[in-house]
Amino acid sequence: MLIFRQLFDAPSSTYTYLVGDSRSKEALLIDPVFEQVHRDAALLGELGLKLMWTLETHVHADHVTGSWLLKQKLGSRMALAAVSGAAGADRLLQHGDHVPFGTRHLEARATPGHTNGCMTYVIDDQSMAFTGDCMLIRGSGRTDFQQGDARSMFRSVREQIFSLPGACLLYPAHDYRGLTVTSVDEERRHNPRLGGDVSVEDFCGYMKNLGLPHPKKMDIAVPANLQCGRPDGALPDMTEPQWGNLTFTFGGIWEIQPQALEELGDRVEIVDVREAAEFNSALGHIAGAKLIPLGELAQRASELSRDKPVVAVCRSGARSAQAVTLLQKAGYSEIANLAGGMLRWRADGCAVEGGSV
């Protein structure tokens, strides 16, 4: 069975796609975003998948790819079009190449027009395709910079995308209206730029008069992406917290395991967000923990230290996960959730005050 997830980066309106083989647990990521590497790695870990390759649909101008950073974290390899001009890739793809993951593969189809190195990736049974910035939902990518050519894009769509089965689902690299998926048949019929009886002259005239400003991050993104996202000092700091052995979750928070927290001792402040009766119940509590029930936390956050990392605790880890979110909004950056809460703390044999044996 195919594992599939569509992920979104709001600042750049970029979709990242995860495809995996449920038998081998091998997976690919298409168009990862630098700032979302922790999220993507967390999802792969939670699904038990091994990332084999990151694929770029083109050299992006609106965000920096996460390919290089994922390679450092997970040992994955990087691939994009040979004609892209990018350096440092593990594989340079030609039209018709296959990229395997387990028993499945993606076929790389050259679809230039937005850039010379644009690729559309088609799943082996042609049930879905990832069109990058060549075809968008009821639209298309731009052709006014970075080797853009409207005639090439028109040919790419008509010959390489519209030639797929009508039911084939199309997933673009971006959408700015909240749309997520379309199909070959839909775009043939309803795409105002490329569908129906639109001619190449119609399309070129349309694209020539878009009048859009260049992407804000273009001067940073393009040079970085020509190195597959390798940092040069101008990129955001994506280093992991150094104060403890933490794990990032797909839910968007950092977690710490009981024994790792116990080893930190008084180097962290622990806030227990259960109710007072629970704090002194059978599960007991962690020595030195400050009791602030979750319902009071927003108003009492200032009672917590700004000089130490803070770890939130509850019975199971659910309420304390919400506490982490509340404290992040209150300006706490060194904050983590105790994975599994007091239930796991007790199960792992960690020391408690109060409670019953």
N, C-alpha and C positions, 0 to 999 in steps of 0.2 A: 504494500500500500504506500502511496505517495504521502509524505508529510509536507504540508504547505502552510506558510504563514506570511501575511502581508503586514509589514511594519511601517511606521510613519515618523518622519522627522519634521516637526511643525515649523521651525524657523526657515527651512529651505523647501518645505512642501515636497520632500523627497520620500518615495517609497523604496524600502529595502525588502527583498524577497528571500525567504528561506525555503529551499526545497530539499527534502531528505528522503532516503530509502529506509522504510521501516524495518526491513530485514537486516541489512548490513549496518544500519545506523550512520551511514555516511551522508554528508550534507554539503550543499553549496549555499553561498550567500551572493545575491546579485545587488550591486550598488550599495554597499554598506557606507554609513556616514561616520566620520571620525568621532564626533561627540556622542554617538550612540553605541560605541564599542562595548561598554560595560553591559548595556541592555542586551545586545546581541549575544555576547558570551554567556550571559545568565540564561537566556532562553535555550541556547544550545545545551548548556549543562543540565537544565531542568528536564529537557526532553531526552537526555542521554545520547546526544548526537555528536559525532566527530566532524569538525569542519575540514573538508578536503581542499576546497578552492573558494576564493572570492573572485567574482566576475564583474567587470565594469562594462556597462553598455556603451560608454564613451568617456572621454576626458571631460569631466564636469567643470562648469564655470561657476556654479552656485553653492557648492559645498566641497569640503575636502573628504576624500574617500577614507574609510576606515581599514582598507585592505592591509596596509603595512603594519598597523598596530595590531590587527588580528593575527597576522603572521607571527609577530613577536609573542603574543599571549598564547596562541593556540597551535602554532606550527602549521597553519594552513598555507597554501600556495596561491599566487596571484596571477590572473590571466586577463588579457584584454586584446583588442585588435592589433595586429602587427603594424598596420599603417597609422596607428594612433600617435606614434612618435614618443611614447612613454618609455622611460628607462627603469630597469630593476624588476620587471615582471618575470615570473618563473616560466610563463608560457605566452607566446605571442600567437594569437589565433588568426587563422585564415578562414575565408568563407567555406562552409561545409564541414569544418572541424567539429568533433564531438568531445564534450567534457563529461566524463563519467562520474557517477556517484552510486556506489553499490551496483545493483543490476540495472540502473536507469542511466540516462544521459540527456544532456542538452545539446542541441545542434546550434552552432553559431552561424547566423546568416548576416552577411555584410549588408547594412542598410544606410549607406552614407547620405548626407544631405544636411543634417544639423551640424555634424563634423565629418571629416573624412573617415574617422575610425569608429563610427557608430555600428553597433551590433545589435541584432535582435536574437534572443535565445529562445529556441522552440523545444518543448519537452518531447521526448521520443515518440509518444503516441499522437502528437499534434493536437492535444486537447487544450493546451495553453501556450502562450508565447509572451515574452517579456520584451517590450518594444522600445525601452529607453525613452529618448527624446525624439525618436523618429515619428511615431504615432502616439498622440495623446487621445483622451476620450473626447470625441467630437472636436478634435483639433489636431495640432501637430507641433513639433518643436520649431524653434526659430531657425532662420537661415541667413541672418544678417551679420554674423560674426563667426570667428573661429572656423574657417573653411566652409561656411554655410553655402549651400547651393540648392535652390528651390527645384530645379529640374531633376537633380539627382535624388532629392527626397521623394518627388512624385514617382519616379521610377522604382525607388526602393519599396514604397508602399504598395504600388500596383503589382510589382513582380514578386516580392518576397513576403509580404504580409497578407495582401488580399488573395494570394494564391493558396493560402492555408484553408482548411475546411471552414465552412461558414459558422459552425458551432464552436470553433476554437476561441477560447477566452483570451482577451488581450489585456495585459497589465502594464501600464505606463510607468515611467520613472518619476513622474510628477502629476499632481492634480491640485488645482488651486480653488476648487469649489466643493471638495469633500467627496467627489466621485471616486469609485474604487476599481471598477472593472467594466469592460465592454466586450464585444465579440466581433469577429470578422464580418458577419452578416449585418450587425448594427451599423458598423462604420461604413460599410459599402453603401448602405441605404441613407444614412443620416449624417455622416460627417460633412459639415458645410464647406470644408476646404478641399477634401479629397474624395468624397463619395459621389454616387450618382453619375451624372453626366458631366461633372467638372472636368475641364481639359487642362493640360499642362500650362497653357497660356493663362487660363483663369486662376490657377493656383499661383503661378509666378506673380501675377498682378496683385493678388491678395497678400502674399508674403512681402512684397516690396513696400507695402504701405501700412505695415503694422505700427511702426513708430514707437517701439518699446525702448526704455533705457537699458543699458547693459547691467547684468547682475552685480549687486553691491560687492560680493566677495570675489569677483573675477580675478583681480590682481593677486589675490592670495591663493585662491583655489586652483587656478590653472597651473601655475608653477609647481605647486605641491602635488597635484594629480599627475603631472608629467614625471613624478618620481614615485608613483603609486601610493601617495599619501605619506611619504616619509617626512617627518618633521624637520624644519629648518630654523626653529626658534620663534616662528611667527604663529604657531598653532596653539590652541588651548591646552592647558595643563591637564593631562589625563592620567596622571600618576595616581596610584591607589593609596588609600589612607595608610599611614605608617605606624599609627599608634596601637594597632592590634591586628590579629589575624582575622580579617573580615571577608565576607562573601557578598557580592552584589546579587540581588534577586531581580527576576523579570518584573516583579511588582514595583521596582524602583527604589528600594531601600537597601542599606548595608545591614548585614546580620553578623552576629558573633556566636560561636558555639559555647556551651557552658564551660568546658574546661579551659578554653582560651580566655574567657572572661575571668575565671577564678585565678588564673595565673597573673592577671594584671593587678589584682589587689586594689590598693587605694590610689592607683594611678588613674582610675576612672571614677566618675560619680554614677551611682545606680539610682534610677527613679522607678519606683514600683507604682504602676498606675491602676492597681486593683482597688476595690473598696476596702475600707478599714477592717471590716469583718473578715475579709479574705486574707488580708495581710497577716492576721494572727490565727488563721485557720489551720487545718491539718497539713497543708503544704508548707506552712511556715514562710519565711522570707530570707533573703540574702542579708548577711550581716552588713550593717552600715547603709542599707538602702533607705532612700528618702521616700516616704509615702505621699504621693499626690494623685488622687483618683483622676482618671481620664477626663471626667466631666469638669474638673477644676484646673486642668493643666494649662489651658490657654491663658487663664488669668494669673496663674502662679508660676509661670515659666521663669520669671526673674529670680526665683528662689534657687535655681540651679546654677552650678558653677559655669563661668565662662573660661576658666583656666584649665579645665580638664575635659576630656571627652566624656560624653554622657551615654549611658546604655539604658534603654527602656525595657521594663520587665512587666509581664502579667502572667496569668495562669497558663495560657497556651501559645502566646506570641501574636495573637490577633489584635487585641486592644493596644498592645505596645507597638505594633506596626503603625497603627493610626497615631500613636503618640509621637513616633519618629517624624511623621509628616507634619504634625502640629509644631514640633520643635524646629523643624527645618524652616517653616514659615516664620517662626519667631527669631530666626537668625542664627540658629545653632548649626554649625557645619560639621563638627566632629561628633556625630550622633549615630548610634546603631541600635538594632533590636536584638534582644536575646532570643535566638532561634529556639522554638519549642517551649519557651517560657519556663515557669516553675515546674511544670510536669517533666520536661526533659532535664532540667537542673537536678531534680530529685532522682530521676531515673539514672542519671550518669554518676550518682553518688557524690555530688558536690555538697559542701557544708551548708547547713541551714540553721537559722535561729527559730525557736518555737516549733510548732507543728507536731505531728505524731510520727513515730517511726514506721 
